[in-house]
Each structure stands twice: as structure tokens, then as C-alpha cells.
Amino acid sequence: MTPRPPLKLRLDGGALVANWNWLAAQSGAAACGAAVKANAYGLGAREVVALLSAAGCNQFFVAHWGEAAAIADLVPPAQIAVLNGLDADDPADVLQIGAVPVLNTPLQIARWKAAGGGVCHVMLDSGINRLGIGSEQLDETLFDGLDIDILLSHLASADEDVAQNSRQLGTFSDMARGVKSKRKSLANSAGIMLGPDYHFDLTRPGLSLYGGIARPEMVEHIKPVVQPQASVLQVRDVPAGSLVGYNATYETAAPTRVATLAIGYADGYWRGFSCQGHVTFDGQRLPVIGRVSMDLLLVDANTAPHLAEGDWVDVGFDLLSASALSGMSQYELLTGIGHRSERMWV
Amino acid sequence: MTPRPPLKLRLDGGALVANWNWLAAQSGAAACGAAVKANAYGLGAREVVALLSAAGCNQFFVAHWGEAAAIADLVPPAQIAVLNGLDADDPADVLQIGAVPVLNTPLQIARWKAAGGGVCHVMLDSGINRLGIGSEQLDETLFDGLDIDILLSHLASADEDVAQNSRQLGTFSDMARGVKSKRKSLANSAGIMLGPDYHFDLTRPGLSLYGGIARPEMVEHIKPVVQPQASVLQVRDVPAGSLVGYNATYETAAPTRVATLAIGYADGYWRGFSCQGHVTFDGQRLPVIGRVSMDLLLVDANTAPHLAEGDWVDVGFDLLSASALSGMSQYELLTGIGHRSERMWV
């Protein structure tokens, strides 16, 4: 018997698929893949891959080989690209998974050739200076004998309107000109919104699949996917002048109905939400008071006189506003979601 | 076959036990338990409980019943206290685990009596106003028929030298006077350092077991337990004036050897470390440059000319300084550690 946890993560599969469909439509003639690394940004890679595969997605991106192995029974493994590339000591150990490495360095390319080659992807660095072959590393023989499916690069600042975007577009186009590949791919979620020049053959959104707003023009179209819910452990009336929570950062100005909820920063509801966040119950917005604890959260329930032990509340987790309130990026809010929640796909 | 991840979490079991022994010694005549909730603050509850149990610890605290179930085969379940108390709808579902609930509210107490009672713990709220019976809820019959082992309360500000500590001590002592119990417990890690008045029969450190410095006087005594390590995916020389990482937050002032490491915020190395943190290799301190990515970290490796793909680096994670640099509390740094690392107890 596994006891049911006192908190849930409600995950909206319909919203996930709707977001992918919208991003695919915005991608125009390009195909649309999906970044499912980091356990699909914390949501659960197996459920996400199953849902998106059924919706028509046939190209998935993970970071690690272990992440590829975790989903390789759900889709043809050739549909899984491993962004770390051939980082392992022994390529044979990972190649039996059947996923396709994204080769990032001359050494990774040499390893791939030595291991017998076959279909691969290649990452070019067009200006983020993070991972991939730099223009100074290109030479006429580097790619000889490779069977390159996707030639990739990655945008540094697609969420901003800066000249770096068009510079990266130009650099990628220049670098790609001499390289034979079946497909080219540049755009992440934000990059899709930069227009058709950035789409090439394949886009690969991540954040916005999961409800993140990568650029302001997405606000009306991207649906929330993630909704944390917590149960009420205690409701107690305390007088005015009561100090609430760790380090007494909050003092009640009036008699206050304090509700104690079973969620905390160990569940990804960070201390940055202290005295900033809110939960909702029965249409009422209950503000977080005091400091978020590891396992517990305190809210002012004066406007919810019927709230009682055992009730469930929705924890405010709209990614844009939650990011502004907590100081954590939308990305961190997603990948930081803890593992004690019962994940419920609806 | 499970591919080995490109990052490790080195966990020092000797340091964990040494920290518990030191905290037990500081607890004087009181016994010393261990808070192992939230998967032992992210380290791994099963390994921590096994190590501390072997060292002589015989009282463990978890938050959820699921956390109790996960360790109930390692120690006599009666040694496990569940801080959430009887939050489940059906006490029978959880009671077969054999762990002991910490009853926090009159309703939880009533449930416990209705379920047949037996040994329990009780939480009194002495001024944190978070979880536990308030002084206004005490009446002569509330505890009738309970067989209370530990009577607990929790300090709000034990890491500060403030009057709230002695006020809570006084309130707890007053409230406890009329309640029959076998043992009393008030002090967390920081509370242990407030002196013998705060120790009662049992202390229950958490943070400092795992290397956290709950109060300055611990610095010389508490040993680090957690050391993240990441592998090098790429080393590349870029010219002066190169923009590095997302949103170009860093520009190289000189030709720079950029090393790309397989760790990011999805692994609990938060964006707050951007341009702030460091890693070490071969005695050299390599500063983090640019923004921390989800799966990747960039460092300036100019002082490590021999650093190469496949090497491993230690990621700077001294909890006190890492907390100051990243803006995340020591607690969040621990519980936020991700699940992609290979956990290696040494």
C-alpha cells in the first residue's frame, strides 16, 4: 500500500497537445518536434512523449542517454535525438538504445566515425558559444563520411528583439551551406515566433509546450498545463499581532484564520513565494503569509470561512506571474517541481 | 542497460555520521533524532536512515506517510514520526505502516481516538503559528485517553538571537506542564545551539546533518556532505568579444577557453549561480560565465589548459557561500538537488 500524498500535480494533456498543435501551426511548412529533456521539463517524459507522439510529433530531443533509454520503448528510437552527443566513454554502450546522437565536437565526430558511423545529427555553434562546432573548427574533411540527418544550431536570445538573432541566423546559414544534411533546425519556442526565416525544416519547442510564455505574443495562445494542488492540514484562528512562520517575517494586523497547506519548497514552491504567492479556494484568492517552509505553506483564509482540514486548494502557478513573484524563471519553476506530488494527467 | 549519467552527486556518509555525532554531543543529556523528511533533504532517505540508524539514532521524522512507508523496512516503524499527522481520510490505510503520527489539531486527535488510539506524538504551537495545537485550543479533556510519547513544538527563529526563542521556550514549557507525555522535544539544528534549556529529552536536527550551517558557531564543526560533480562535454577557445550563453549576459574580455559542463538548473544548480559560481579542476577555480542553462554550465577554463572532454570537475557547493551567491537558502539548495545525478555514497 502506498499512502496518497497530500499534494497533487494536475497536468492537462489536452492543453499540452493544443500547445504543440499551435506551435506546429506557427512553424508553417516546417515540421515541429518537442524538447522533452529533463523529464519533459519536470512534467514526466513518458506521458508527454506518448501524448505528443499520438498527436503527430515524430522528433524528440533529450539531453542525456538515460533520458533516451527512458522513452525508447514509446517511439521508434530513431526519433529521439540526444543533445549531449557522444559523451560516453564507450559508444557501444549507448548506441544499442537506438537513439541518435547530436555530435557537438570534433572529438565526438571522430568517435562516431570510429564506432562505425551511421545516421547522426550535428550541432553548429552560431553564437551562443555553448555547445557545438564553432566556425573556426570547420574544415573540409570534418564531416566526411557522416550521414547527417539534422543540422542544428541554438539561439541565445530568441526571447528578445535583438540583433543577435539575425546574426545567428546569418552565421548558421553560412556555416550550413557547406554541410550536407537532410534537415536543418534552429528554432526553440521563442525562435518559432521570429518568423519563417528561422523555421528551416524542423522547429523544436520546449518551454511553451508546457505552458511557458517564451515571448509576449504567445500569451493569448499558450494554455497552462501545470496546476499544483495542496491539501489543508490545519485551519486555526489567531489574534492580531501573531507572528507567522519562520523568522517572524509576517505579523497579523487583525484576527486571522491561518490555513496550513501541505506544500513547500521541497515540492518546488520556492521561498521566493513567501508573502507573495496565493492559492485559490472556492473562487477566493488566499494570500501566502510568512515564509514558505520545506513541507508547509501558510495562507490567510479570512475570505474562506468554510475552508476546513482535508479540503484541497489550487496553488497559484501561472508561470509568467509566478516567475515575477518568486524570482525563479519559468523554466526553473517547471523543472523544479518536486517528486512528492501525485501526478494526475487529465 | 542504464547509461551512466554525465553528472554525479558524491555523498559523504562519514561526514553525515560525524555531523550527527557532533549534534548528539551538543544535545547533552538529550537523545538526538534526525529529520529525514523530503527524502532526507534531497540526499536519499534510505541511505541516510541506514547510516544514522547504524550510528545509534533511533528516532526519525518524516513529513508524509509515503515517506514513512519508504523507510519502514529499515528501522522499527515505531521509530518513525509522521509530522503531517493523521491527515488521511482513513487512518486504517496509514496505520498499518506502523509509524507514529504527530497529532496537530483537535480533529486529528479525535480521529486518532476514534481509530482506537495507541502511542502517538502531539505537536504544540508555541508561537510559529504554523502547525500544532494552539494554547487557545487546550482544554482539560483534549488529551484524555491519549498515550503520548513525544510532546513537540517547533522554533521559528532559532537561527537568530531574538527574544522569540525564549518566549517560545516559556510558552512550550507552560503548555506542556499539564500534558502527560514520555518525552518532550523542541530543538531543531539551530535550537540545539541555544543551550540545555532547549534540549528537553530529544533534539531533532535536519539541516546540519546534511552539512548546512544553521548558526555561525557550527562552521568549524559541521562537515560538508554533498559534492556535485559534472563531466566536461566540450572545451573550445573563443576570441575576445564573444557573447556567452543565453541572453548574452557575459562577453569575453580576452581570448577564453570555454568549458561546457553537463549540469544545469534542472539538476539544482540554479540560475542564481550565473556569473557567480565556480567549479574546481586540478586545484584551479574556474568561474561560471554566462547564464546557467537547463542542462549545461559554462566556465572560464583559462587557468586549466589541460582540461579536456570527459574530465570531471567539482561544482562549488559549499552551502553557506553557495546560498549567498545564488540567493537560494541552504535548505532549498539541498532539497532542490535534481534526480539525474548518479548518487555515490562514499
Boltz contact constraints between the chains, C-beta under 6 A:
constraints:
  - contact:
      token1: [A, 3]
      token2: [B, 65]
      max_distance: 6.0
  - contact:
      token1: [A, 3]
      token2: [B, 66]
      max_distance: 6.0
  - contact:
      token1: [A, 3]
      token2: [B, 94]
      max_distance: 6.0
  - contact:
      token1: [A, 5]
      token2: [B, 64]
      max_distance: 6.0
  - contact:
      token1: [A, 5]
      token2: [B, 66]
      max_distance: 6.0
  - contact:
      token1: [A, 6]
      token2: [B, 87]
      max_distance: 6.0
  - contact:
      token1: [A, 38]
      token2: [B, 266]
      max_distance: 6.0
  - contact:
      token1: [A, 38]
      token2: [B, 294]
      max_distance: 6.0
  - contact:
      token1: [A, 63]
      token2: [B, 295]
      max_distance: 6.0
  - contact:
      token1: [A, 64]
      token2: [B, 5]
      max_distance: 6.0
  - contact:
      token1: [A, 65]
      token2: [B, 3]
      max_distance: 6.0
  - contact:
      token1: [A, 66]
      token2: [B, 3]
      max_distance: 6.0
  - contact:
      token1: [A, 66]
      token2: [B, 5]
      max_distance: 6.0
  - contact:
      token1: [A, 87]
      token2: [B, 6]
      max_distance: 6.0
  - contact:
      token1: [A, 87]
      token2: [B, 233]
      max_distance: 6.0
  - contact:
      token1: [A, 94]
      token2: [B, 3]
      max_distance: 6.0
  - contact:
      token1: [A, 104]
      token2: [B, 234]
      max_distance: 6.0
  - contact:
      token1: [A, 105]
      token2: [B, 234]
      max_distance: 6.0
  - contact:
      token1: [A, 107]
      token2: [B, 309]
      max_distance: 6.0
  - contact:
      token1: [A, 129]
      token2: [B, 238]
      max_distance: 6.0
  - contact:
      token1: [A, 129]
      token2: [B, 242]
      max_distance: 6.0
  - contact:
      token1: [A, 129]
      token2: [B, 244]
      max_distance: 6.0
  - contact:
      token1: [A, 129]
      token2: [B, 258]
      max_distance: 6.0
  - contact:
      token1: [A, 130]
      token2: [B, 245]
      max_distance: 6.0
  - contact:
      token1: [A, 131]
      token2: [B, 234]
      max_distance: 6.0
  - contact:
      token1: [A, 131]
      token2: [B, 260]
      max_distance: 6.0
  - contact:
      token1: [A, 134]
      token2: [B, 236]
      max_distance: 6.0
  - contact:
      token1: [A, 156]
      token2: [B, 246]
      max_distance: 6.0
  - contact:
      token1: [A, 156]
      token2: [B, 248]
      max_distance: 6.0
  - contact:
      token1: [A, 157]
      token2: [B, 247]
      max_distance: 6.0
  - contact:
      token1: [A, 157]
      token2: [B, 248]
      max_distance: 6.0
  - contact:
      token1: [A, 164]
      token2: [B, 248]
      max_distance: 6.0
  - contact:
      token1: [A, 233]
      token2: [B, 87]
      max_distance: 6.0
  - contact:
      token1: [A, 234]
      token2: [B, 104]
      max_distance: 6.0
  - contact:
      token1: [A, 234]
      token2: [B, 105]
      max_distance: 6.0
  - contact:
      token1: [A, 234]
      token2: [B, 131]
      max_distance: 6.0
  - contact:
      token1: [A, 236]
      token2: [B, 134]
      max_distance: 6.0
  - contact:
      token1: [A, 238]
      token2: [B, 129]
      max_distance: 6.0
  - contact:
      token1: [A, 242]
      token2: [B, 129]
      max_distance: 6.0
  - contact:
      token1: [A, 244]
      token2: [B, 129]
      max_distance: 6.0
  - contact:
      token1: [A, 246]
      token2: [B, 156]
      max_distance: 6.0
  - contact:
      token1: [A, 247]
      token2: [B, 157]
      max_distance: 6.0
  - contact:
      token1: [A, 248]
      token2: [B, 156]
      max_distance: 6.0
  - contact:
      token1: [A, 248]
      token2: [B, 157]
      max_distance: 6.0
  - contact:
      token1: [A, 248]
      token2: [B, 164]
      max_distance: 6.0
  - contact:
      token1: [A, 258]
      token2: [B, 129]
      max_distance: 6.0
  - contact:
      token1: [A, 260]
      token2: [B, 131]
      max_distance: 6.0
  - contact:
      token1: [A, 265]
      token2: [B, 332]
      max_distance: 6.0
  - contact:
      token1: [A, 266]
      token2: [B, 38]
      max_distance: 6.0
  - contact:
      token1: [A, 266]
      token2: [B, 335]
      max_distance: 6.0
  - contact:
      token1: [A, 271]
      token2: [B, 329]
      max_distance: 6.0
  - contact:
      token1: [A, 294]
      token2: [B, 38]
      max_distance: 6.0
  - contact:
      token1: [A, 295]
      token2: [B, 63]
      max_distance: 6.0
  - contact:
      token1: [A, 309]
      token2: [B, 107]
      max_distance: 6.0
  - contact:
      token1: [A, 329]
      token2: [B, 271]
      max_distance: 6.0
  - contact:
      token1: [A, 332]
      token2: [B, 265]
      max_distance: 6.0
  - contact:
      token1: [A, 335]
      token2: [B, 266]
      max_distance: 6.0
